[in-house]
Amino acid sequence: MGFERNVLEKPRPCLECGTCCFSNLETSVRVTGDDYARLGDATDRFVHFVGNRAYMRLADGHCAALRVELEGRFVCTVYATRPDACRDLERASPNCQGELFTKKGRAHERLIELRRRAR
């Protein structure tokens, strides 16, 4: 009897995916002191506090720093200064695969919604 390995497909390029930027939890991406300093002027727009801890702000079910473009690109507007939690999430890593599994379809659904509104 043959045994087939369940091999996960390599994820699409990050700019075509955006899945990890989606969440329903206001505490999904922790912002450390170093992250806060690195974000600089963007902190007022993209960081909020829950108690004495900082997190990336959400808007429309995804990180507020994510720009969803109608042609299907998902662009981090603070990529060069993004928090360590985002820097540590490597494409195709087990953590990336977990994000793809648990948040499947959220980015695509948002894109469809934006395209519908643009008509």
C-alpha positions as CSV (number, residue, x, y, z in Angstrom):
1,M,0.0,0.0,0.0
2,G,1.4,3.4,-1.0
3,F,1.7,6.2,1.5
4,E,1.3,9.7,0.1
5,R,2.9,12.6,2.0
6,N,0.7,15.5,2.6
7,V,2.9,18.2,1.3
8,L,1.7,21.8,1.6
9,E,2.1,24.0,-1.4
10,K,4.5,26.8,-1.3
11,P,2.6,30.0,-0.6
12,R,2.2,32.7,-3.2
13,P,4.5,35.7,-2.9
14,C,3.6,37.9,0.1
15,L,2.4,40.8,-2.1
16,E,-0.2,38.4,-3.7
17,C,-1.2,36.9,-0.4
18,G,-1.5,39.2,2.7
19,T,-3.1,36.4,4.8
20,C,-0.9,37.0,7.8
21,C,-2.1,40.6,8.1
22,F,-5.7,39.5,8.7
23,S,-7.1,39.0,12.2
24,N,-10.1,39.5,14.4
25,L,-8.0,40.0,17.5
26,E,-7.0,43.5,18.5
27,T,-3.9,42.0,20.1
28,S,-2.8,39.9,17.2
29,V,0.5,41.8,16.5
30,R,2.4,42.9,19.5
31,V,4.6,46.0,19.2
32,T,7.6,46.1,21.5
33,G,9.5,49.2,22.6
34,D,12.0,48.7,19.7
35,D,9.2,48.3,17.2
36,Y,7.5,51.4,18.5
37,A,10.7,53.5,18.1
38,R,11.3,52.0,14.6
39,L,7.8,52.8,13.4
40,G,8.4,56.5,14.2
41,D,5.8,58.8,12.9
42,A,3.6,55.9,11.9
43,T,2.8,55.0,15.5
44,D,-0.1,57.4,15.8
45,R,-1.8,55.9,12.8
46,F,-1.0,52.2,13.3
47,V,-0.4,51.5,17.0
48,H,-3.0,51.2,19.8
49,F,-2.7,50.3,23.4
50,V,-4.5,47.6,25.4
51,G,-3.6,48.3,29.0
52,N,0.1,49.1,28.9
53,R,0.9,46.9,25.9
54,A,1.1,48.2,22.3
55,Y,-0.3,46.4,19.2
56,M,-0.8,47.1,15.6
57,R,-4.2,48.6,15.0
58,L,-6.8,46.7,12.9
59,A,-9.1,48.2,10.2
60,D,-11.6,46.2,8.2
61,G,-10.4,42.9,9.6
62,H,-6.7,43.4,8.8
63,C,-3.7,45.4,10.0
64,A,-4.3,49.1,9.4
65,A,-0.8,49.3,7.8
66,L,-1.9,46.9,5.0
67,R,-3.0,48.5,1.8
68,V,-5.2,46.2,-0.3
69,E,-4.9,47.2,-4.0
70,L,-7.7,46.4,-6.4
71,E,-5.4,44.6,-8.8
72,G,-4.7,42.0,-6.1
73,R,-1.6,43.2,-4.3
74,F,-1.4,43.4,-0.5
75,V,1.2,46.0,0.5
76,C,2.6,46.7,3.9
77,T,2.9,50.4,4.1
78,V,5.4,50.2,7.0
79,Y,7.4,47.2,5.6
80,A,10.8,48.7,6.2
81,T,9.9,49.5,9.8
82,R,7.4,46.7,10.5
83,P,7.3,45.0,14.0
84,D,9.6,42.1,14.8
85,A,6.5,39.8,15.0
86,C,6.0,40.5,11.2
87,R,9.8,40.3,10.5
88,D,10.0,36.8,12.1
89,L,7.2,35.3,10.0
90,E,9.0,33.8,7.1
91,R,7.2,32.9,3.9
92,A,6.6,29.2,3.6
93,S,7.7,28.6,7.2
94,P,5.5,26.4,9.5
95,N,4.1,29.6,11.0
96,C,3.2,30.9,7.6
97,Q,1.5,27.6,6.7
98,G,-0.4,27.9,10.0
99,E,-1.6,31.4,9.1
100,L,-2.7,30.2,5.6
101,F,-4.6,27.3,7.2
102,T,-6.4,29.2,9.9
103,K,-7.1,32.4,7.9
104,K,-7.8,30.9,4.5
105,G,-9.8,33.1,2.2
106,R,-9.9,36.3,4.3
107,A,-7.6,38.3,2.0
108,H,-9.4,37.2,-1.1
109,E,-12.8,38.0,0.5
110,R,-11.6,41.5,1.3
111,L,-10.3,42.0,-2.2
112,I,-13.7,40.9,-3.6
113,E,-15.5,43.3,-1.3
114,L,-13.2,46.3,-2.3
115,R,-13.7,45.5,-6.0
116,R,-17.5,45.3,-5.5
117,R,-17.4,48.8,-3.9
118,A,-15.3,50.2,-6.7
119,R,-17.9,49.5,-9.3
